[in-house]
Amino acid sequence: MGFTWGVSTSAYQIEGGVAEGGRGLSIWDTFTHKNGLPTGDIACDHYHRYPEDVALLADLGVSAYRFSVAWPRIQPDGSGPANKDGIAFYDRLVDALLEKGIDPVLTLFHWDLPQALEDSGGWLNRDTAYRFAEYSGLVADALADRVRLWITLNEPFIHMTLGYATGEHAPGQALLFGALPAAHHQLLGHGLAVAELRARGAAAVAITNNYSPAWPQGDTEADQIAAATYHALHNRFFTDPLFGRDYPEIGLDPAVVHDGDLDIIAAPLDALGVNYYNPTGVRAPAGVAPLPFDLVPLDGYPKTDFGWPVIPDGLRELLGWLKQEYGEALPPIHVTESGCAYEGVDDPQRVTYLDGHIKAVRAAIEDGVDVRGYFVWSLLDNFEWAEGYSKRFGLVHVDFETQVRTPKTSYAWYRDLIRASR
Ligand code: IFM
């Protein structure tokens, strides 16, 4: 099989239709409405316009499309039998993709936890891992015959950090290192879900992590230690246990990890999803500080509209680190998100960004890393979480007043690249 060219989206960021088809409330509905923030109530209205979006995917020529299922569409209250209307939506989407020869790549959890589960503690509650496994089985009952790659979780580090440690994302808890149980319970849910997916004959199973090389910004030993600590938290904490190791020691209460949990989490995988945006600059904190590191800007690089530095070499470094660190245990990699926020339908900066990152993937492959796919984040401009609609990541511009979709310069560029590589 050749290299997979794809694009990625997620349910709450594009679907809208939040009160349709029997969907229950998610933590993002509650968080945005409660705080008077922009919401995903309508987003890209993909729930109604998915045929148009599938046509855009087909014209783009991607061989795979990564989307996520909204858990509250399947289990409006977070447990119990599958909601038929919820399943029917994804059933139609999957069939529409297959009709165009596009492989469905399905993420089961991209941060839209049913509110009912948050009311019982969310990912801080161990039971949520079991609820996630149950939900995964329901989705697989319906779609295992047609989905090519199953991704259990999207970026558990980001969900734990912004959702439970700093409170910038739903569910809005600011527990700092007290958030670590939310990491373990997500990973436990991942491992339990792998078993449910395997039992239903899933074609291939993966998890997607967000990775960021930690670059010390300072010459002192304390800066090196701070960077190593950040690396352990951001990168190793979510990868070591997948490949048979214990967690790095960064403050997780051992009582949270029950006997047998690490074996469940280390269930063999067919692929590892890697989301990369940029490295992180790290320094030792000055004086008494709540965290053992300070995150500092990386200067001297071009920046996206998000202020994120554009550093394609960081992706090559990261892929090389994964291979070197995990060796034979590492399954084939798919870069499941890579992209940037820029304004405008004519977006030469996005072309430069993607070109640089795709070259970095090629270089990593030449270095010997087994990378099988590259997915651009994102197909459409969409709801960018705490940033609302102000950051545009799409290959396709969306006018959020009219829902008119306009392919950007980068869409044509990616289409041509895919064609040329066939
Ligand atoms: O939009 C997000 C996505 O939901 C997860 N990965 C990073 C993207 C850009 O911030």
Boltz pocket constraint, residues with backbone or C-beta under 6 A from the ligand:
constraints:
  - pocket:
      binder: B
      contacts: [[A, 10], [A, 13], [A, 155], [A, 275], [A, 337], [A, 377], [A, 383], [A, 384], [A, 393]]
      max_distance: 6.0
